[in-house]
Amino acid sequence: MITIDALCFPHIIDSVLFHLHFDAQYATLASFRLTCSALKHVIDSRLPLHKAVAYEATNNALSPGSHEHQQHFHLYCETRLWNAYTDRRSTNRILEVVDVTIMAAASRCGPNFQLGPVPVVRIFDYPGGPIPSATKTVIIFPSSSHFAVPAASTRYVELSSTASRIVINMPYESKGGPHDRPPDFNFGYAAAKAHDDDRGLKNIVQQPQQLVLMFSNSSCGDLAEPGRYLKDWMFSLAKVLCHNPSLEVILLADNWNWVWFCEDDDPEWGDYHGLMEYEDGPQRLNVAWRALFFRYLIHTPAIYDPESSASRIWVLTMAEYAAEIGHSLFELMLID
């Protein structure tokens, strides 16, 4: 019989315990806890808990005194498990992650969508609506079916005004062509959306935040169809920087294409062919997104400082950002 010392070979112990969990061998794990204090310590403290929560819609009902149907949700399932993505030997590990999967019948997250204080919340198949509060990091994976609709007003992601970090990872299917584009969509704060014209609003949110915007090329499932170019997306970016003076934006630009930010048949653009003068791809991309970004700010009724707003936008690679926040948290931002 071979004896494995849990203190000398922690990576082996971690791997064994994780695969036991993955195979739902909870009785075996419970027995392991009783074998020695080292294994008990691993199970109880080194491996963080991960909550998987799913909500589904109930029948719509008219609320008292209202003629509008209210969407209500109830807990579909809840499982506590160990998170495979967390660096289990890190002293700064993620202690708890909540995964929220909105069921297909749900059209919005709904007003009753509440969670207790947790470090990280991931929302899968997000169909629009309020984002959970009382969380440090919110990672949003928009619903491909919801964001494939033609109406721009419904392709909207609501930003939390309380979270420290907000990540929007939009999945799309690329055919590998030079002009493939991810779907265009809007995003912003609820306080701004309440106004008919939010272009002149400033400083409506006073919260130090980091907004991370990324796109994931995936061939899994029925993903959103590509749009013409990211006009609404870039205009939303310009607005939220004005709405929150303490907002910092990270663009994770791996495999981005400069054509995402311009259209050759757009009469207002005019600089499409001029970008071809830049032989360097990253430089052409940088000129393209900045041109579209400044185009919005120039046409706003309020007097903004475009250079000041642009200085709060950082273009990074995924490797650079992972090194900044840690690979454990970064892995949670990716599509499984």
C-alpha positions as CSV (number, residue, x, y, z in Angstrom):
1,M,0.0,0.0,0.0
2,I,1.3,3.4,-1.0
3,T,0.9,6.3,1.5
4,I,0.8,9.8,0.2
5,D,1.8,12.6,2.6
6,A,-0.7,15.4,2.1
7,L,1.9,18.0,3.2
8,C,4.6,16.8,0.9
9,F,2.5,16.3,-2.2
10,P,-0.4,18.9,-2.0
11,H,-0.9,19.0,-5.8
12,I,-1.6,15.3,-5.9
13,I,-4.0,15.5,-3.0
14,D,-5.8,18.5,-4.6
15,S,-6.1,16.6,-7.9
16,V,-7.5,13.5,-6.3
17,L,-10.0,15.5,-4.2
18,F,-11.1,17.5,-7.2
19,H,-11.8,14.5,-9.4
20,L,-13.7,12.8,-6.6
21,H,-15.8,15.9,-6.4
22,F,-16.1,16.1,-10.2
23,D,-17.5,12.5,-10.2
24,A,-19.9,13.4,-7.4
25,Q,-18.2,11.0,-4.9
26,Y,-19.3,13.0,-1.9
27,A,-19.5,10.0,0.4
28,T,-15.9,9.2,-0.3
29,L,-14.9,12.8,0.3
30,A,-16.7,12.7,3.6
31,S,-14.8,9.5,4.6
32,F,-11.5,11.2,3.6
33,R,-12.1,14.0,6.0
34,L,-12.0,11.5,8.9
35,T,-8.7,9.9,7.9
36,C,-6.3,12.5,9.1
37,S,-6.2,16.2,10.1
38,A,-4.1,17.1,7.0
39,L,-6.9,15.9,4.6
40,K,-9.5,17.6,6.7
41,H,-7.6,20.8,6.4
42,V,-7.4,20.5,2.7
43,I,-11.1,19.8,2.3
44,D,-12.3,22.4,4.7
45,S,-10.0,25.3,3.9
46,R,-7.7,24.8,1.0
47,L,-10.4,24.0,-1.5
48,P,-12.9,26.9,-1.7
49,L,-16.6,26.4,-2.0
50,H,-18.4,27.2,-5.2
51,K,-22.1,27.8,-5.3
52,A,-23.9,27.0,-8.5
53,V,-27.3,28.7,-8.6
54,A,-29.9,28.6,-11.3
55,Y,-33.1,30.6,-11.5
56,E,-36.1,29.9,-13.6
57,A,-39.2,32.0,-14.3
58,T,-42.6,31.4,-12.8
59,N,-45.8,32.4,-14.5
60,N,-46.2,36.1,-14.9
61,A,-48.7,37.8,-12.6
62,L,-50.1,41.3,-12.4
63,S,-48.7,43.1,-9.3
64,P,-51.2,45.0,-7.2
65,G,-52.1,48.3,-8.6
66,S,-50.2,47.7,-11.8
67,H,-51.2,46.8,-15.4
68,E,-47.8,45.4,-16.2
69,H,-46.8,41.8,-15.9
70,Q,-44.1,41.2,-13.3
71,Q,-41.5,38.5,-13.8
72,H,-40.9,36.4,-10.7
73,F,-38.2,33.8,-10.1
74,H,-37.5,31.1,-7.7
75,L,-34.5,29.0,-6.8
76,Y,-34.1,26.2,-9.3
77,C,-31.1,24.4,-7.8
78,E,-28.2,25.0,-5.5
79,T,-25.0,23.0,-5.2
80,R,-21.9,23.5,-3.1
81,L,-18.7,22.3,-4.7
82,W,-15.0,23.0,-5.1
83,N,-14.0,25.4,-7.8
84,A,-11.5,23.9,-10.3
85,Y,-10.3,27.3,-11.5
86,T,-9.1,28.6,-8.1
87,D,-5.4,28.4,-7.2
88,R,-5.8,26.3,-4.1
89,R,-2.4,27.1,-2.6
90,S,-2.7,30.9,-3.0
91,T,-3.0,32.9,0.2
92,N,-5.3,35.3,-1.7
93,R,-7.6,32.6,-3.1
94,I,-11.2,33.2,-4.1
95,L,-13.3,31.8,-1.2
96,E,-16.7,31.7,-2.9
97,V,-18.1,32.0,-6.4
98,V,-21.7,32.1,-7.3
99,D,-22.8,31.0,-10.7
100,V,-26.2,32.2,-11.8
101,T,-27.7,30.6,-14.9
102,I,-30.9,32.2,-16.2
103,M,-33.2,29.5,-17.6
104,A,-34.4,29.7,-21.1
105,A,-37.9,30.7,-20.0
106,A,-36.7,33.8,-18.3
107,S,-36.7,37.0,-20.3
108,R,-35.0,39.2,-17.7
109,C,-33.2,38.8,-14.4
110,G,-36.2,40.3,-12.6
111,P,-36.6,42.6,-9.6
112,N,-36.4,39.7,-7.1
113,F,-32.9,38.7,-8.3
114,Q,-31.0,39.1,-5.0
115,L,-27.9,37.5,-3.6
116,G,-26.0,37.9,-0.4
117,P,-22.5,39.4,-0.2
118,V,-20.1,37.2,-2.2
119,P,-16.7,38.0,-3.8
120,V,-17.6,36.8,-7.4
121,V,-20.8,36.4,-9.3
122,R,-20.9,34.9,-12.8
123,I,-24.1,35.3,-14.8
124,F,-24.6,32.9,-17.7
125,D,-27.1,33.4,-20.5
126,Y,-27.8,37.0,-19.2
127,P,-31.0,38.3,-20.9
128,G,-30.9,41.8,-19.6
129,G,-32.2,43.3,-16.4
130,P,-30.8,44.2,-12.9
131,I,-27.4,42.9,-11.8
132,P,-26.9,41.5,-8.3
133,S,-25.6,44.0,-5.8
134,A,-23.3,43.4,-2.8
135,T,-20.7,41.7,-4.8
136,K,-17.1,42.7,-5.6
137,T,-16.8,41.2,-9.1
138,V,-19.6,40.6,-11.6
139,I,-18.8,38.5,-14.7
140,I,-21.6,38.6,-17.4
141,F,-21.9,36.2,-20.3
142,P,-24.8,37.7,-22.4
143,S,-27.4,35.4,-23.8
144,S,-26.7,34.7,-27.5
145,S,-30.4,34.4,-28.4
146,H,-31.3,37.6,-26.6
147,F,-28.5,39.6,-28.2
148,A,-29.2,38.3,-31.7
149,V,-32.5,40.3,-32.0
150,P,-32.5,43.2,-34.4
151,A,-33.8,45.8,-32.0
152,A,-30.9,47.7,-30.5
153,S,-32.9,48.8,-27.5
154,T,-33.2,45.2,-26.3
155,R,-29.5,44.4,-26.7
156,Y,-28.7,46.1,-23.4
157,V,-26.4,45.1,-20.5
158,E,-27.1,46.9,-17.2
159,L,-24.0,47.8,-15.2
160,S,-23.9,47.4,-11.5
161,S,-23.3,50.8,-9.8
162,T,-21.8,49.1,-6.7
163,A,-19.5,46.4,-7.9
164,S,-15.7,47.1,-8.0
165,R,-15.2,45.1,-11.2
166,I,-17.6,44.4,-14.0
167,V,-16.7,42.0,-16.8
168,I,-18.7,41.6,-20.0
169,N,-17.6,38.6,-22.1
170,M,-19.7,38.5,-25.3
171,P,-19.5,35.1,-27.1
172,Y,-19.8,35.1,-30.8
173,E,-19.1,32.6,-33.6
174,S,-16.4,33.7,-36.1
175,K,-16.1,31.9,-39.4
176,G,-12.5,33.1,-39.7
177,G,-13.2,35.7,-42.4
178,P,-11.4,39.1,-42.4
179,H,-14.6,41.0,-41.8
180,D,-16.2,38.9,-39.1
181,R,-17.5,41.0,-36.3
182,P,-19.1,40.3,-32.8
183,P,-22.6,41.5,-32.2
184,D,-23.1,45.1,-31.4
185,F,-24.9,46.0,-28.1
186,N,-25.5,48.7,-25.6
187,F,-24.5,48.9,-21.9
188,G,-24.9,51.5,-19.2
189,Y,-26.1,52.4,-15.7
190,A,-29.7,52.2,-14.7
191,A,-29.6,55.7,-13.3
192,A,-28.7,57.0,-16.8
193,K,-31.2,54.8,-18.7
194,A,-34.0,56.4,-16.7
195,H,-33.4,59.7,-18.6
196,D,-34.8,60.2,-22.1
197,D,-31.4,61.7,-23.2
198,D,-28.5,60.5,-21.2
199,R,-25.8,62.1,-23.4
200,G,-25.5,65.2,-21.3
201,L,-25.4,63.5,-17.9
202,K,-22.2,63.6,-15.9
203,N,-21.1,62.1,-12.6
204,I,-24.3,60.2,-11.8
205,V,-22.3,57.3,-10.4
206,Q,-19.6,58.0,-7.9
207,Q,-18.0,54.6,-7.5
208,P,-14.4,53.5,-8.2
209,Q,-14.9,50.7,-10.8
210,Q,-13.1,48.7,-13.4
211,L,-15.1,47.7,-16.5
212,V,-13.5,44.9,-18.5
213,L,-14.8,44.3,-22.1
214,M,-13.9,41.2,-24.0
215,F,-15.2,39.0,-26.8
216,S,-14.9,35.2,-27.0
217,N,-14.9,33.4,-30.3
218,S,-16.8,30.1,-29.7
219,S,-18.3,27.6,-32.0
220,C,-20.5,26.1,-29.2
221,G,-24.3,26.5,-29.4
222,D,-26.4,29.0,-31.2
223,L,-24.4,32.2,-30.7
224,A,-25.2,35.7,-31.6
225,E,-24.9,36.7,-35.2
226,P,-22.2,39.3,-36.1
227,G,-23.3,42.9,-36.4
228,R,-22.2,45.6,-38.9
229,Y,-19.7,47.3,-36.5
230,L,-19.5,48.2,-32.9
231,K,-21.1,51.6,-33.0
232,D,-23.5,51.2,-30.1
233,W,-20.9,49.4,-28.1
234,M,-18.3,52.2,-28.5
235,F,-20.9,55.0,-27.9
236,S,-21.9,53.2,-24.7
237,L,-18.3,53.1,-23.6
238,A,-18.0,56.9,-24.1
239,K,-21.2,57.5,-22.1
240,V,-20.3,55.4,-19.1
241,L,-16.9,57.1,-18.8
242,C,-18.8,60.4,-18.5
243,H,-21.4,59.0,-16.1
244,N,-18.8,57.7,-13.7
245,P,-15.7,59.8,-13.3
246,S,-14.0,57.0,-11.3
247,L,-14.5,54.4,-13.9
248,E,-11.5,52.7,-15.5
249,V,-12.0,50.6,-18.7
250,I,-9.9,47.6,-19.8
251,L,-10.2,46.4,-23.4
252,L,-8.9,42.9,-23.7
253,A,-8.0,43.1,-27.4
254,D,-6.7,39.7,-28.3
255,N,-7.6,38.9,-31.9
256,W,-9.6,42.1,-32.3
257,N,-9.9,43.5,-35.8
258,W,-9.9,47.2,-36.7
259,V,-12.9,46.7,-39.0
260,W,-15.1,46.2,-35.9
261,F,-15.0,50.0,-35.4
262,C,-15.7,51.3,-38.8
263,E,-17.8,50.7,-41.9
264,D,-16.8,51.5,-45.5
265,D,-20.3,52.6,-46.5
266,D,-20.8,54.9,-43.6
267,P,-20.8,58.5,-44.9
268,E,-19.9,59.9,-41.5
269,W,-16.8,57.7,-41.1
270,G,-14.7,58.9,-44.0
271,D,-11.4,57.5,-42.6
272,Y,-11.9,53.9,-43.5
273,H,-9.5,53.8,-46.4
274,G,-7.1,56.1,-44.6
275,L,-6.6,53.4,-42.0
276,M,-5.0,51.3,-44.7
277,E,-2.0,53.5,-44.5
278,Y,-1.0,51.9,-41.2
279,E,0.8,48.6,-41.9
280,D,0.9,47.7,-38.2
281,G,-2.3,45.9,-37.2
282,P,-2.4,47.0,-33.5
283,Q,-1.7,50.6,-34.5
284,R,-4.5,50.5,-37.1
285,L,-6.8,49.0,-34.4
286,N,-5.9,51.8,-31.9
287,V,-6.6,54.5,-34.5
288,A,-9.9,53.0,-35.4
289,W,-11.4,52.6,-31.9
290,R,-10.2,56.1,-30.8
291,A,-11.7,57.7,-33.9
292,L,-15.1,56.2,-33.3
293,F,-14.8,57.0,-29.5
294,F,-14.0,60.7,-30.2
295,R,-16.7,60.9,-32.9
296,Y,-19.3,60.3,-30.2
297,L,-17.9,62.8,-27.7
298,I,-17.7,65.6,-30.3
299,H,-21.5,65.3,-31.0
300,T,-22.6,65.3,-27.3
301,P,-24.4,68.4,-26.0
302,A,-22.3,68.5,-22.9
303,I,-18.7,69.7,-23.0
304,Y,-16.5,66.6,-22.3
305,D,-12.8,66.3,-22.3
306,P,-12.2,63.4,-24.9
307,E,-8.5,63.1,-24.0
308,S,-9.3,62.8,-20.3
309,S,-11.9,60.1,-21.0
310,A,-9.6,58.2,-23.3
311,S,-6.8,58.2,-20.7
312,R,-9.0,56.0,-18.6
313,I,-9.1,53.3,-21.3
314,W,-6.4,50.6,-21.3
315,V,-5.9,48.2,-24.1
316,L,-4.3,45.0,-22.8
317,T,-3.7,41.4,-23.9
318,M,-5.4,38.7,-21.9
319,A,-1.9,37.5,-20.6
320,E,-1.2,41.0,-19.3
321,Y,-4.5,41.3,-17.5
322,A,-4.2,37.8,-16.1
323,A,-0.8,38.7,-14.6
324,E,-2.4,41.9,-13.1
325,I,-5.4,40.3,-11.3
326,G,-4.1,36.7,-11.0
327,H,-4.8,33.6,-13.1
328,S,-7.4,32.3,-10.6
329,L,-9.8,35.2,-11.1
330,F,-9.0,35.5,-14.8
331,E,-9.9,31.9,-15.5
332,L,-13.4,32.7,-14.1
333,M,-13.8,35.3,-16.9
334,L,-13.5,32.8,-19.7
335,I,-16.2,30.6,-21.2
336,D,-15.9,27.0,-20.0
